[in-house]
């Protein structure tokens, strides 16, 4: 996870401007860069129609169709572009300057999703992009059936917990990508995996997987005593037919909203239904942290090579030892670990582990900008940056966990 990595892989193109000459819409160029970084391209009118027939068009989220009064003579071409885009599930945002109401009305009737006047009002393009994306999320959430959980199932799934010993240490990135790598670990017989975001205040699993947050999560958390397989299943969202996810609630809630008993019921329900349950914890220790640690098979504690994390690790250990909790379940993970050739930093890491009397069991490399891009686009690294060194390390970890579980199952 460091900025000194080689140049990251180019971000996937998710949108294109379509215009006679995009240089006529300089504000649009600026706003597209602000909203999407390098994840967009530019096409002419004829190029757009040809592009829609290519395989790359399948990854396109939307086009920004920009036109002015000079383009009104080509309304039939504009209409065909909209028609072809909609036929392929690509959203259309109209950017129009000095276009007559009649022409604008005609294009909107062809199926354009949003209209933004040019010159672009401050922040209006980003709002339009968010609106078309939210429409998709609402449709997908409504269309995706709740997973059918089996009443009385007893899978005794493995419980794997990820806990960051400080803000920004990469715990959610690890939890999301570990869950996805486990879900895809066996192509022939994929294990069932459930990812639980128990950070009720700042949980960002939903953001990292581009999933909506729903009120039903709060309703389930508020009454776990009456929770059954159907209620729990309705609280989950499916990501790409492989991964079941319990997102954080839509509103920021106090961490003591739930009790140890509530958490115990949720974890037991998930373990009965899934082969693997991955929990993304808040960095704060709360009253129910003991329940999670007690039930966990592996408890990953993530830190970085800095004084803040060193002090937090020491306090974390003392807190658990004072309550006589099973600290032998802890596996310390050094994120943004030094490179193999950085002997000075590797020496610092070794001295930090010795001074804290811990063993650093896993070192994750710095993923650089690829991590931010993957999280902002709501995709696991396997989809957005499959060759990332960080992704490769998490994939190895998932494979070793899956192999270990398979060995235990055979022995049983």
N, C-alpha and C positions, 0 to 999 in steps of 0.2 A: 503494500500500500504506500511509494514516495515519488515526489515530483522529479527526482533525478533519473527516472526510468526513460528508456528510449521512447521516441515519438509514438503516441497511442494510435491504435487503429482508427481509421476514419469513421465518424459517426454515421449510422444509417440515414438515408434520405427519407424523411417522413412527409415532406410537403414540397410543393413547387409553386412558384409564381408563373402565371401564364399571361403573356401580354404581347403586344406588337413590338414594344421595346421597353424593357424594364427600367432603362435609364431615365425614361420619362416619369418614373414613379420613385424618385430617390428616397422619399420618406418611407415607402413600403420596404425598400431594401434594408434600411436601418432598423425598422420594426421587426422584420423577419429575422434579422441577425440577433436582435435583443431577445426575441421569443424562442428561437430554435438553435442559436449558435451556428454551427456548420451543417446542421441536419436538414438543409433545404437546397433546392436547385432552381433553375430558371429555364422556361421553355417558351418558344414562340407558339402561335396558334396552331400552325400546321404540325409542328414538332409534337405538340401535346396529343393530337389525335394519333400520331404514329406511336408515341410512348405508351398510350393506354393498351396497346396490343402486346407489350413486352412483359416479361416475367417480373421485372423490377416494380411495375405498377401495382403489384399485389401488396407491397409493403407501404403504399402511399396512404396517408391519413386524409389529407385534404389538398386542394389547390386554391390559390388566391388568384382569381381571374380578374385582372386589372384592365380597364378600358376607359376611354374618354370619348368625346363627341366624334372624333375621327373614326371611331370603330362602329358607329351606329349603322353604317352601310353594310357591315358584315354580321348583322344580328343572327342570320341563319347559321353562320359558322360558330358564333358564341353559343347558340342553342345546342348545336351538335356536340360541342365540347362538354357542356353541362350534362347532356344526355349520356354521353359515353362515360363520363366520370361517375355519374350516379349508378350506371349499369354495373360498375365494378366496385361499388361500395365506397367510393371516394367522395368525401364532403367537398362542397364548393362554397367559398367565401367570395362574394362579389366586392371588388374595389372599384368604385365608379366616380369619375370626375366629369361634371357638366354633361351628364347623360339625361335625356328627357325622361320624365316619369313614365311615359308609355313604354319606352324601350326597357327601362328598369323593371316595370311590372311584367313585361313579357318574359324576361330572363328569370325572374323569381318564380314565375309559373312553371318554368321548365324544371324546377327542382333545386335551385340554389338555396343553400341552408342559411346563409347570413349575408347581410349587406353592410358595408362600411363606406362612408363617403370619403373622397379624397379631396384635399389634404387630410391625412388621418388625424383624428382627435387623439390627444395624449392617452395612451394605454388602450385605445379602442380595439386595435387588432388583436392584442393578447386576450382581451375579454371575449372577442368573437371566437378565437381559437379554443378558449376554455369552454365556451358554450357548446360548440360542436362536439368537443370531446365528452362533455357531461351528458349530452344526448345519447351518445353511444354507450356510456356507462349505465345509464338508466335502462336503456333497452336491453343490454346484456344482462344486467342484474335481474330484470323482470323475466327474461327469457330463460336464463340458466336455472334448471331445476335444482332444488336443494338436494344434497347427496342423500341417498337412501341408506340410512344406518340401520343395522340389524339389532333388533331388540334382544337383549341377553347375550350379545357377543362378548367373548373373553379372549381377545387377541394377546393381552399382556404385552403391549407394545413398549419399545424402548423409549425412555424419556430422556431427552437431551436438552440441556438448558444452556443458554448463552447470556452472560452478564458482563456488561462493560464496567470496568472499574474507573469510570470517568466519562464525561461527555465527549462524544466524537471519537471514541476509540474503535468504532467499526463493528459494534456488536450486532446491529440490525443487518448490516451488509453480510456478516458471517451467517447469521441465522437464516436469512432469506436464501442465500446461495447454497448453504448446506442442505436446507430443506429441499430445494430444487434438485440438487445433485443426487440426493437419496431417492427422490421420486423417480429419477431417470437412471438409477444405478443398474437396473436389470431390464434390458429391452424386452426379453421374452416373458418375464413374470415380474412386472414392476411392483414394488412394495407400495402399500398405501401410506401416505404421509400427511400429517396435520401440523400446520404452523400456527401457534398461538401467540398473539401479541398481548402481553399482560402489562405493558406500559400504558396505563389508562390515561395518562396526561399527554405525553409526547410521542406515543407509539407511531412509528412511520412505516410499518410493514405495508399498509395499504398504499402509501405513496410509492414505495419501492417496487410494488407489483401492479400499480395503476388500477387499484380496486376501490370501489366506493365504500364509504363508511355508512353503516346503517343503524337505525334506532333499535332494531331487534336485538343487537348485541347488548345494549344497556338493559333491555327487558329481561334477557336471559340471565345476565349477571345479577340483577336485582332479586331474582327468585330462583336460586339454584336448587332449593329444596324440592320444588315441583318440576325440575328439569328432567326430561326423558330424552330418549334417542331422537324423537321427532323435533323437539324444541331445540336441542343442541344442533341437529343437522340444519335447521332453518337459519341458525346463526352463522353458518359457515358459507364462504364463497369459494367457488372452484376457479382455479387458475389453470388455463390451458388443459383442462380435463385430466390433469396429473396430480395437482396439489390442492388440498383443502385448507382454507385459511380463516382463522378467527381474527378479524381486524380489531384494532382499538375502537372504542365507541366514537360516535360522531362528535360528541362534546367532551371537553376536558373535565375529567372527573377526579375526585380525591382518591388517593391510592388506598385509603382505608374504607372505600365503599364496599369492598369485598373482604371477607374474613378467611381465616385459614381453612375453615370448613367449606366455604364456597369454592376456594381454589382446589381443595382436595377432591370435591365432587367433579369439577371440570376436568382435572387431570385424569381421574379414574375413568370418566366417560370417554375421554379421548384415547386413553391407552387400551380400553376395551375394544375400540372400533378401528384403530389404526396400528400398522406395524411400527411406525416411528412417530413420535410427537416431539416437535421442536418448540421450545419456549423462548421467546425474546423477553427478557426481564427489564424492568426499570433499573437505572443505575443506583437508585436509592434502596437501601435496605428497609423493608417494611415488616409489619407484624406477620404477614403470611409468607415471607421469604423462607422461614424455617420449613413450612409445609412443602415448598417446592424442592428445597435442597434434600429433604428427607426422602422424597419419592424419586428423585433424579437418579439415573444410572450414571450419567456423565454431566458434570457441571463445569462448563468452560468459563473461565474468568479472563477477560481480555484486558490487557494493559499495553502501554507504550513505553518507549525508552525515555522517560522524563521523570523529574522529581515529583510532579503531581501524582502520577500513577504509582510511583514507589511508595509515597506516603499513604495513598488510598489503599494499596494492597496490604500494607502493614496494619492499618486500622481495620480493614475487612477481615483479615485473619484473626486479629484479637477479638473482634466482635463474635465471630463464630466459635472460637475456642472458649470464650467466657460462658457460652450457652451449651458447651459440650456437644456441638453439632458435628456431623461427619465430614470433616474437612478433607478426608482422604478421597472424597469424590471429586475434589477440585482438580481441574486440569488448566494450568496457566498457559495463556496464548499471548505471545508477543506480536502485536500487529505493527505494520510498517517496520519490520525487522531490518537490520543492516544487511547489505549485500555480502556475499561470500568474501569478496576482496577487501571489504572495509574492516580491516583488522582492529582498528582503534575502537570503532563502535561495537564490534563483537566482543571485545574485551570489556567494555562498559556493561554490556548486557550480562555477561558472565558474572561480573562483580555485583551487579544489582541483584541477581538471583541469589548469590551467596549471602549478601547482606540481609536479604529478606527471608532467608532459609526456605526458599521455594525452588521447585524444578520447573523450568520453562519447557513444557512438553511439545509445544508447536510454535513455529515461527512463520508468520505470514508476510510475504513481500508487499511492498507499497504498490498499489494498483494505479496510482496517478489519476489523470483526468478520466480514464476509462471508467473508474468507479463512479465518479460524479455523473457522468453521462448516462451510465446504465441506470442509476437510481432516479435521475431526473426523467428518463424515458420510461420508467416503470418496467424494466426487464431484468431478468437474472443475467449474470455475466456469461453464462453458457449461450445465451441468445445474442447478446450485444457485443461481447468481446471474448469469444471462445478461446483465443490464444493468450489471454491475459495470464501472467505468472500467478496472480492471486487465484484466479479461477482454477488453474491446474492444481494448486495446493489444496484448495477446498475439495476438488474432485477426488484427489488422492485420499483425503480424510474420509469422505463419504464412502469410498470404495472399501477402505479398511474397516469402517464401522459395519458396513453391510456384510462383509466377509466374516467378521467376528460374530455377528448375530446368526449368520448361516451356520457357522461351526457349532454354536451353542445349541441351535435347533436340532442339528444332526445328533449331537451328543445326548440330548434329551430323548 
